[in-house]
Amino acid sequence: MGPREVLAAKDGVEVVRATAAYGIITTSFWKLAEALPALRLAGITVLAIVVMSGWLMVHNRLWDSPSGHDERQKALLYNASTALTLSIGVACMYARAVTGLGGLRRPCRAG
């Protein structure tokens, strides 16, 4: 990951923070979360992670296309490992945003 990707990731974290802050003060998000069953919310979460991971792969040209028949197995393994790694990373960022560890709360200072 180069400096450009790090800056883009930092911007992405800022977007998550801004969206979360908006969600905290807007009651429609809370009403929607209360109205939907847990299974549907879990499905929305998985869909969001899959879509974001797919977008990252396409946008950053991380999908490997094999040039010949012999390279297909290697490309399949490469693409699967890239998709899994991105999905884990996106899921961790999602969990960080949902649990409030994304920096929305300021740490308490003693004294």
Backbone as numpy.savetxt, mean C-alpha at the origin, in Angstrom:
# Nx Ny Nz CAx CAy CAz Cx Cy Cz
16.27 0.71 -4.75 15.41 1.88 -4.75 16.32 3.12 -4.75
16.11 3.96 -5.73 16.93 5.15 -5.86 16.31 6.35 -5.14
17.00 7.49 -5.19 16.50 8.68 -4.51 15.13 9.13 -5.01
14.89 8.94 -6.30 13.59 9.34 -6.86 12.45 8.53 -6.27
12.68 7.21 -6.12 11.66 6.34 -5.56 11.44 6.64 -4.07
12.52 6.97 -3.36 12.39 7.31 -1.94 11.55 8.58 -1.78
11.81 9.58 -2.62 11.01 10.80 -2.55 9.56 10.53 -2.90
9.32 9.68 -3.89 7.95 9.33 -4.24 7.28 8.59 -3.10
8.01 7.71 -2.43 7.45 6.98 -1.29 7.13 7.93 -0.15
8.01 8.92 0.07 7.73 9.90 1.12 6.48 10.70 0.79
6.32 11.06 -0.50 5.11 11.76 -0.91 3.89 10.88 -0.71
4.04 9.59 -0.97 2.94 8.67 -0.78 2.52 8.58 0.68
3.50 8.59 1.57 3.20 8.57 3.01 2.47 9.84 3.41
2.88 10.95 2.82 2.20 12.22 3.13 0.76 12.20 2.63
0.53 11.59 1.48 -0.83 11.48 0.96 -1.67 10.61 1.89
-1.09 9.51 2.38 -1.80 8.64 3.32 -2.14 9.41 4.59
-1.19 10.17 5.09 -1.44 10.97 6.31 -2.55 11.98 6.09
-2.52 12.66 4.96 -3.56 13.66 4.68 -4.93 13.00 4.53
-4.96 11.85 3.85 -6.22 11.14 3.69 -6.74 10.64 5.03
-5.85 10.13 5.86 -6.26 9.65 7.19 -6.76 10.81 8.04
-6.09 11.94 7.97 -6.55 13.11 8.74 -7.93 13.55 8.28
-8.15 13.54 7.00 -9.47 13.88 6.47 -10.51 12.87 6.95
-10.13 11.60 6.92 -11.04 10.54 7.36 -11.40 10.64 8.83
-10.47 11.12 9.63 -10.73 11.25 11.07 -11.79 12.32 11.33
-11.74 13.40 10.58 -12.68 14.50 10.86 -13.98 14.40 10.08
-14.05 13.47 9.12 -15.26 13.31 8.32 -16.04 12.11 8.84
-17.28 12.32 9.21 -18.06 11.24 9.80 -18.53 10.21 8.78
-18.52 10.54 7.50 -19.01 9.58 6.51 -18.15 8.32 6.45
-16.83 8.43 6.68 -15.97 7.25 6.71 -16.36 6.33 7.86
-16.62 6.93 9.00 -16.99 6.14 10.18 -18.36 5.49 9.99
-19.29 6.22 9.40 -20.62 5.66 9.13 -20.53 4.50 8.15
-19.71 4.66 7.13 -19.52 3.59 6.15 -18.91 2.36 6.80
-17.91 2.56 7.65 -17.25 1.44 8.33 -18.23 0.72 9.26
-19.11 1.46 9.90 -20.10 0.84 10.79 -21.17 0.09 10.00
-21.53 0.59 8.83 -22.61 0.00 8.04 -22.19 -1.28 7.32
-20.94 -1.37 6.94 -20.48 -2.53 6.17 -20.07 -3.67 7.08
-20.35 -4.91 6.67 -19.90 -6.06 7.48 -18.38 -6.20 7.42
-17.82 -6.85 8.42 -16.37 -7.00 8.53 -15.77 -7.72 7.31
-16.48 -8.70 6.79 -15.96 -9.44 5.64 -15.84 -8.53 4.41
-16.79 -7.66 4.21 -16.73 -6.73 3.08 -15.60 -5.72 3.28
-15.41 -5.24 4.49 -14.30 -4.32 4.77 -12.96 -5.01 4.53
-12.86 -6.27 4.92 -11.63 -7.04 4.68 -11.40 -7.19 3.17
-12.46 -7.44 2.43 -12.35 -7.55 0.97 -11.89 -6.25 0.33
-12.41 -5.13 0.83 -12.00 -3.82 0.32 -10.53 -3.58 0.63
-10.10 -4.00 1.81 -8.70 -3.85 2.18 -7.79 -4.64 1.26
-8.14 -5.91 1.02 -7.33 -6.75 0.13 -7.32 -6.18 -1.29
-8.47 -5.73 -1.76 -8.55 -5.13 -3.09 -7.66 -3.89 -3.19
-7.68 -3.05 -2.17 -6.84 -1.85 -2.17 -5.36 -2.20 -2.22
-4.96 -3.23 -1.48 -3.56 -3.65 -1.47 -3.16 -4.22 -2.83
-4.02 -5.02 -3.44 -3.73 -5.61 -4.75 -3.64 -4.53 -5.82
-4.57 -3.59 -5.81 -4.57 -2.52 -6.82 -3.33 -1.65 -6.67
-2.98 -1.28 -5.44 -1.80 -0.44 -5.23 -0.52 -1.18 -5.63
-0.42 -2.45 -5.29 0.76 -3.23 -5.68 0.85 -3.35 -7.20
-0.28 -3.61 -7.85 -0.28 -3.69 -9.31 0.10 -2.38 -9.96
-0.42 -1.29 -9.41 -0.08 0.03 -9.96 1.42 0.29 -9.81
1.99 -0.05 -8.66 3.42 0.15 -8.45 4.25 -0.66 -9.45
3.81 -1.89 -9.71 4.55 -2.72 -10.67 4.48 -2.15 -12.08
3.31 -1.69 -12.48 3.14 -1.14 -13.84 3.84 0.21 -13.95
3.62 1.08 -12.99 4.17 2.43 -13.05 5.70 2.44 -13.05
6.29 1.54 -12.28 7.75 1.49 -12.18 8.38 0.45 -13.11
7.57 -0.10 -14.00 8.03 -1.07 -15.01 8.80 -2.24 -14.36
8.19 -2.83 -13.34 8.83 -3.92 -12.62 8.46 -5.30 -13.16
7.53 -5.35 -14.12 7.11 -6.63 -14.69 8.13 -7.05 -15.73
8.65 -8.27 -15.59 9.67 -8.77 -16.49 9.01 -9.61 -17.59
9.31 -9.28 -18.83 8.80 -10.04 -19.97 9.92 -10.90 -20.52
9.71 -12.21 -20.60 10.78 -13.09 -21.09 11.02 -12.89 -22.58
12.28 -12.98 -22.97 12.62 -12.81 -24.37 12.55 -14.12 -25.14
12.69 -15.23 -24.46 12.63 -16.52 -25.13 11.89 -17.54 -24.29
11.74 -18.72 -24.84 11.01 -19.79 -24.16 11.73 -20.24 -22.89
13.06 -20.25 -22.93 13.84 -20.71 -21.77 13.77 -19.73 -20.60
13.52 -18.51 -20.88 13.50 -17.48 -19.83 12.15 -17.37 -19.12
11.15 -18.09 -19.57 9.80 -17.94 -18.99 9.75 -18.33 -17.52
10.40 -19.42 -17.15 10.39 -19.87 -15.76 11.07 -18.84 -14.86
12.18 -18.33 -15.34 12.92 -17.31 -14.58 12.09 -16.04 -14.42
11.44 -15.60 -15.48 10.59 -14.40 -15.43 9.39 -14.62 -14.52
8.82 -15.82 -14.54 7.68 -16.13 -13.68 8.08 -16.01 -12.21
9.22 -16.57 -11.86 9.71 -16.49 -10.48 10.03 -15.04 -10.09
10.65 -14.32 -11.00 10.98 -12.92 -10.74 9.71 -12.09 -10.53
8.73 -12.26 -11.41 7.49 -11.49 -11.30 6.71 -11.87 -10.03
6.69 -13.16 -9.70 5.98 -13.60 -8.49 6.65 -13.04 -7.24
7.98 -13.06 -7.19 8.68 -12.53 -6.02 8.52 -11.01 -5.92
8.51 -10.32 -7.05 8.29 -8.88 -7.05 6.89 -8.55 -6.56
5.89 -9.27 -7.06 4.50 -9.03 -6.66 4.31 -9.32 -5.17
4.90 -10.40 -4.68 4.78 -10.74 -3.26 5.47 -9.70 -2.39
6.66 -9.29 -2.77 7.40 -8.29 -2.00 6.65 -6.96 -1.95
6.15 -6.52 -3.10 5.38 -5.28 -3.14 4.11 -5.38 -2.31
3.43 -6.52 -2.39 2.19 -6.70 -1.63 2.46 -6.66 -0.13
3.54 -7.28 0.30 3.89 -7.24 1.72 4.20 -5.81 2.15
4.96 -5.10 1.33 5.30 -3.71 1.65 4.07 -2.82 1.71
3.18 -2.97 0.73 1.96 -2.16 0.71 1.08 -2.52 1.91
0.99 -3.80 2.25 0.19 -4.22 3.40 0.76 -3.64 4.70
2.08 -3.59 4.80 2.70 -2.99 6.00 2.41 -1.50 6.08
2.50 -0.81 4.95 2.18 0.62 4.94 0.71 0.85 5.26
-0.15 -0.02 4.77 -1.58 0.09 5.04 -1.84 -0.11 6.54
-1.21 -1.15 7.11 -1.37 -1.41 8.54 -0.83 -0.25 9.37
0.27 0.33 8.92 0.85 1.47 9.61 -0.11 2.66 9.59
-0.75 2.88 8.47 -1.69 3.99 8.35 -2.95 3.74 9.18
-3.46 2.51 9.15 -4.69 2.18 9.86 -4.50 2.21 11.38
-3.34 1.76 11.84 -3.11 1.71 13.29 -2.65 3.04 13.86
-2.42 4.02 13.02 -2.00 5.32 13.53 -0.51 5.46 13.73
0.26 4.49 13.29 1.71 4.57 13.44 2.36 5.38 12.34
1.54 5.96 11.48 2.06 6.74 10.37 2.44 8.16 10.73
2.41 8.51 11.99 2.84 9.83 12.41 1.71 10.81 12.61
0.46 10.33 12.64 -0.64 11.26 12.86 -0.69 11.74 14.31
-0.31 10.88 15.20 -0.30 11.26 16.61 1.09 11.70 17.02
1.14 12.72 17.82 2.44 13.18 18.32 2.77 12.41 19.59
4.04 12.07 19.79 4.40 11.34 20.99 4.22 12.22 22.23
3.83 11.58 23.31 3.65 12.31 24.57 5.02 12.63 25.14
5.13 13.82 25.67 6.40 14.23 26.26 6.24 14.24 27.77
7.20 13.65 28.41 7.18 13.62 29.87 7.60 14.97 30.43
6.89 15.38 31.46 7.29 16.62 32.15 6.65 17.77 31.58
